Amino acid sequence: MAADAVGMKAAMLGRMIRMVEARAERRRRAVASAAISAGVEDAWVEGESVRLTGRGLVRRWMSDLGLREAGRGSG
């Protein structure tokens, strides 16, 4: 493979990685926002995790379609 092709492939891979990371970050923020809207006491993004505090979180997650949909994302 020519050096130019290798460089283009590496650049394209870098762009794809940044796009996927940005999409994951948007999804984490959407989950935190949906949790706050559902009445969770506090929600924040910590690295690759969304941290929540409040009572009855598992029950709320299982019963609230909006939270589950935010976690699934749209693409």
N, C-alpha and C positions, 0 to 999 in steps of 0.2 A: 504494500500500500504506500502510495506517495506521501511525503511529509505533509503536503497541503491537505490531503484527505484526512490524515490522522489528526491534524490540528482542527479541521472543521468538525470532525466527529467528536473530539473532546469538547469543543465549544458548544455543540448542540447538546451533548450530554449534560454539561454544566447548566445550560438554560433549562433543560427539562427538570433537573434536580431542583433548581430554584423555584420553578412553577409548582412542582409537587409540594415542596416545603411551604410555599405561600398558601396553597389551597388547604393544607393541613392546619396551618395557623388560623386561617379564616374559619374553618370548621370548629376548632377549639374555642375561638371567641364566640361563635354562634351558640355553642353548647352552654358556655358560661352565661351568656345573655339570656338564653331561654330558661336557664335555671333560676336566675334572678327574677325573671318575669313570673315564674311559677311559685315564687315565694321563698326560695332558699335564702337563708340568712346572708351568706357570702359565697361568692364564686370567683375564682381567679385562675389564670393560666400560669402554670409553673413548668417550664420546659415543654415536654411533650404531654403533660397531664393537665387535666382540668380538676382543680380542687374545689370541693364544696363543703360548706358547714351548715348544719341545721338538723332539725328533728325529722325523722321519717323519710330520709332521702331515698332509700331503696324502694319503699312503697310508692313514693312520689314518682320516681323514675319509671317504675313499671306501669303506673296508671296514667301517666301523662304522655299522650301521643306527640305533643309538640316537642317535648324534650327528646324523645326517641328519634323523631324526624330530624332534629337539629344535629344529633349525633351521627345520623346516616349521611347527611350532606346531600348534595344534588349533583355529584359528579366527580 
